[in-house]
């Protein structure tokens, strides 16, 4: 039976769930050698150190592991050399491409399969997108500003019904966003890398477009959500030209990657009033520098790459891991296998 090392923090009940899958499994879990989580589902610990003795214990477990439950970010640079028996890493994130390429795991770990947790974050991200659209179209930010200064100023807001929602990236998350949009009576338009043989209705869409039809989709985008991965084809896919195609007063949302957008062009479109507002969970540089104009713009909602994180995330990721572990033990194909060529 394979040896599994749990490489980021999970609550004890989730560890026991893994062990219960097969009592013969060796599940290595050393919370005393881990960081203290700052919030539920904290899998990006930042800087922390172990004692020399603790690091030696940890590296011994790495050397024994056939499976890692999450990347060991404390030894990210040296991970290929420290894991001679490794065959599979189950990630806790859907978008692992940048991390894998940064550390050259795609070439340095040729015999290791990476699986993502695509789909786990669909509901919280979709809810966050709905929140952003409602905040701007219902003038929630203006209401909060007026409340702080005790100003009573009536206004008219917009309904979401009959507005057009354009979603770039129609995976699990994009599909859930479209489903919620339709629940509000919105017209949903998707842009997907490959559309052959796909019925729009199966993705909760009224219209489905290939990437070369993005300009036409943008002319309809009263609300735009980016949830595409970062690849050579998607970097800076939205710039001044694309933003100008959107209707005046549109709402812009990015939950994909900051590199998808020309940020100076986005700032200009927000300052000019062409865009009503933006909800941004991701940025080209993270953490967002204090010098960024986004911090001080009244029509921007800044979220510190946390829109996907929810209190039940660890339970959902563990459910996916256990399903993949069953498949691994049975010799069946794993779910959400990372494609090294595509980068997602």
PESULNOR-V667542 format. One record per residue. RES is the residue in three letters. SS is DSSP state (H for helix, E for strand, - for the rest). PHI is phi in whole degrees, 0 to 359 (* if undefined). BURIAL is b if it has 16 or more other ideal C-beta (glycine too) atoms within 10 Angstrom, else e. Layout:
res=[RES | RES]
ss=[SS | SS]
phi=[PHI | PHI]
burial=[BURIAL | BURIAL]
//
This chain:
res=[UNK | UNK | UNK | UNK | UNK | UNK | UNK | UNK | UNK | UNK | UNK | UNK | UNK | UNK | UNK | UNK | UNK | UNK | UNK | UNK | UNK | UNK | UNK | UNK | UNK | UNK | UNK | UNK | UNK | UNK | UNK | UNK | UNK | UNK | UNK | UNK | UNK | UNK | UNK | UNK | UNK | UNK | UNK | UNK | UNK | UNK | UNK | UNK | UNK | UNK | UNK | UNK | UNK | UNK | UNK | UNK | UNK | UNK | UNK | UNK | UNK | UNK | UNK | UNK | UNK | UNK | UNK | UNK | UNK | UNK | UNK | UNK | UNK | UNK | UNK | UNK | UNK | UNK | UNK | UNK | UNK | UNK | UNK | UNK | UNK | UNK | UNK | UNK | UNK | UNK | UNK | UNK | UNK | UNK | UNK | UNK | UNK | UNK | UNK | UNK | UNK | UNK | UNK | UNK | UNK | UNK | UNK | UNK | UNK | UNK | UNK | UNK | UNK | UNK | UNK | UNK | UNK | UNK | UNK | UNK | UNK | UNK | UNK | UNK | UNK | UNK | UNK | UNK | UNK | UNK | UNK | UNK | UNK | UNK | UNK | UNK | UNK | UNK | UNK | UNK | UNK | UNK | UNK | UNK | UNK | UNK | UNK | UNK | UNK | UNK | UNK | UNK | UNK | UNK | UNK | UNK | UNK | UNK | UNK | UNK | UNK | UNK | UNK | UNK | UNK | UNK | UNK | UNK | UNK | UNK | UNK | UNK | UNK | UNK | UNK | UNK | UNK | UNK | UNK | UNK | UNK | UNK | UNK | UNK | UNK | UNK | UNK | UNK | UNK | UNK | UNK | UNK | UNK | UNK | UNK | UNK | UNK | UNK | UNK | UNK | UNK | UNK | UNK | UNK | UNK | UNK | UNK | UNK | UNK | UNK | UNK | UNK | UNK | UNK | UNK | UNK | UNK | UNK | UNK | UNK | UNK | UNK | UNK | UNK | UNK | UNK | UNK | UNK | UNK | UNK | UNK | UNK | UNK | UNK | UNK | UNK | UNK | UNK | UNK | UNK | UNK | UNK | UNK | UNK | UNK | UNK | UNK | UNK | UNK | UNK | UNK | UNK | UNK | UNK | UNK | UNK | UNK | UNK | UNK | UNK | UNK | UNK | UNK | UNK | UNK | UNK | UNK | UNK | UNK | UNK | UNK | UNK | UNK | UNK | UNK | UNK | UNK | UNK | UNK | UNK | UNK | UNK | UNK | UNK | UNK | UNK | UNK | UNK | UNK | UNK | UNK | UNK | UNK | UNK | UNK | UNK | UNK | UNK | UNK | UNK | UNK | UNK | UNK | UNK | UNK | UNK | UNK | UNK | UNK | UNK | UNK | UNK | UNK | UNK | UNK | UNK | UNK | UNK | UNK | UNK | UNK | UNK | UNK | UNK | UNK | UNK | UNK | UNK | UNK | UNK | UNK | UNK | UNK | UNK | UNK | UNK | UNK | UNK | UNK | UNK | UNK | UNK | UNK | UNK]
ss=[- | - | E | E | E | E | - | - | - | - | - | H | H | H | H | H | H | H | H | H | H | - | - | - | - | E | E | E | - | - | H | H | H | - | - | - | - | - | - | - | - | - | - | - | - | - | - | - | - | - | - | H | H | H | H | H | H | H | H | H | H | H | H | H | - | - | E | E | E | - | - | - | H | H | H | - | - | - | H | H | H | H | - | - | - | - | - | E | E | E | - | - | - | - | - | - | H | H | H | H | H | H | - | - | H | H | H | H | - | - | - | - | E | E | E | - | - | - | - | - | - | H | H | H | H | H | H | H | H | H | H | H | H | H | H | H | H | - | - | H | H | H | H | H | H | H | H | H | - | - | - | - | - | - | - | - | - | - | - | - | - | - | - | E | E | E | E | E | - | - | - | H | H | H | H | H | H | H | H | H | H | H | H | - | - | - | E | E | E | E | E | - | - | - | - | - | - | - | - | H | H | H | H | - | - | - | E | E | E | - | H | H | H | H | H | H | H | H | - | - | - | - | E | E | E | E | - | - | - | - | - | - | - | - | - | - | - | E | - | H | H | H | H | H | H | - | - | - | - | E | E | E | E | E | - | - | - | H | H | H | E | - | H | H | H | H | H | H | H | H | H | H | - | - | E | E | E | E | E | E | - | - | - | - | - | - | - | - | - | - | - | - | H | H | H | H | - | - | - | E | E | E | - | - | - | - | - | - | - | - | - | - | H | H | H | H | H | H | H | H | H | H | H | H | H | H | H | H | H | H | - | - | - | - | - | - | E | - | - | - | - | - | - | -]
phi=[* | 288 | 264 | 247 | 250 | 277 | 260 | 221 | 286 | 226 | 295 | 306 | 296 | 284 | 295 | 295 | 295 | 293 | 298 | 289 | 296 | 200 | 297 | 279 | 294 | 260 | 252 | 271 | 217 | 231 | 299 | 289 | 256 | 250 | 290 | 271 | 297 | 271 | 197 | 302 | 62 | 274 | 246 | 235 | 284 | 73 | 272 | 207 | 233 | 250 | 293 | 305 | 294 | 295 | 295 | 296 | 299 | 297 | 291 | 296 | 292 | 302 | 295 | 274 | 287 | 266 | 230 | 251 | 268 | 92 | 291 | 276 | 283 | 284 | 230 | 302 | 294 | 258 | 304 | 301 | 285 | 271 | 233 | 294 | 258 | 287 | 235 | 207 | 239 | 266 | 279 | 258 | 234 | 277 | 262 | 262 | 303 | 296 | 295 | 297 | 287 | 303 | 262 | 58 | 294 | 297 | 253 | 278 | 232 | 294 | 265 | 256 | 268 | 253 | 237 | 261 | 253 | 307 | 100 | 297 | 263 | 299 | 294 | 298 | 291 | 297 | 298 | 295 | 297 | 297 | 301 | 296 | 299 | 295 | 301 | 278 | 286 | 263 | 59 | 295 | 295 | 295 | 297 | 293 | 295 | 295 | 298 | 297 | 253 | 58 | 259 | 257 | 224 | 286 | 204 | 246 | 252 | 252 | 278 | 284 | 304 | 74 | 286 | 263 | 248 | 254 | 239 | 259 | 114 | 251 | 272 | 300 | 290 | 301 | 294 | 291 | 298 | 297 | 299 | 292 | 300 | 295 | 297 | 271 | 82 | 279 | 271 | 249 | 233 | 246 | 236 | 225 | 303 | 229 | 241 | 300 | 75 | 257 | 274 | 308 | 299 | 292 | 253 | 59 | 243 | 271 | 207 | 234 | 234 | 279 | 304 | 288 | 262 | 304 | 304 | 294 | 295 | 295 | 295 | 260 | 279 | 291 | 220 | 236 | 241 | 259 | 221 | 274 | 285 | 275 | 222 | 296 | 275 | 254 | 300 | 55 | 291 | 244 | 230 | 301 | 297 | 290 | 296 | 294 | 286 | 288 | 299 | 299 | 88 | 286 | 252 | 250 | 229 | 236 | 238 | 271 | 214 | 299 | 290 | 289 | 237 | 280 | 298 | 301 | 293 | 295 | 300 | 296 | 293 | 286 | 292 | 285 | 90 | 298 | 263 | 292 | 188 | 219 | 248 | 238 | 258 | 226 | 218 | 298 | 242 | 232 | 301 | 296 | 299 | 299 | 279 | 293 | 299 | 304 | 303 | 254 | 273 | 292 | 251 | 229 | 256 | 262 | 238 | 281 | 50 | 232 | 296 | 271 | 274 | 221 | 294 | 257 | 299 | 298 | 294 | 291 | 295 | 295 | 300 | 296 | 299 | 296 | 296 | 293 | 295 | 300 | 296 | 299 | 293 | 272 | 76 | 264 | 299 | 276 | 276 | 61 | 290 | 289 | 265 | 295 | 286 | 283 | 87 | 203]
burial=[e | b | b | b | b | b | b | b | b | b | e | e | e | b | b | e | b | b | e | e | b | e | e | e | b | e | b | b | b | e | e | e | b | b | b | e | b | e | e | e | b | b | b | e | e | e | e | e | e | b | e | e | e | e | e | e | b | b | b | e | b | b | e | b | b | b | b | b | b | b | b | b | b | b | b | e | e | e | b | b | e | b | b | e | e | b | e | b | b | b | b | b | b | b | b | b | b | e | b | b | e | e | b | e | b | b | e | e | b | e | e | b | b | b | b | b | b | b | b | b | b | b | b | b | b | b | e | b | b | b | b | b | b | b | b | b | b | e | b | e | e | b | e | e | e | e | e | e | e | e | e | e | e | e | e | e | e | b | e | b | e | e | b | b | b | b | b | b | b | b | b | b | b | b | b | b | b | b | b | b | b | b | e | b | e | b | b | b | b | b | b | b | b | e | b | e | e | e | e | b | e | e | b | b | b | b | b | b | b | e | b | e | e | b | e | e | b | b | e | b | b | b | b | b | b | b | b | b | b | b | b | e | e | b | e | e | b | b | e | e | e | b | b | e | b | b | b | e | e | b | b | b | b | b | b | b | b | b | b | b | b | b | b | e | b | b | b | e | b | b | e | e | e | b | b | b | b | b | b | b | b | b | b | e | e | e | e | b | e | e | e | b | e | b | e | e | e | e | b | b | b | e | b | e | b | e | b | b | b | b | e | e | b | b | b | b | b | b | e | b | b | b | e | b | b | e | e | b | e | e | e | e | e | b | b | b | e | b | e | b | e | e | b | b]
//
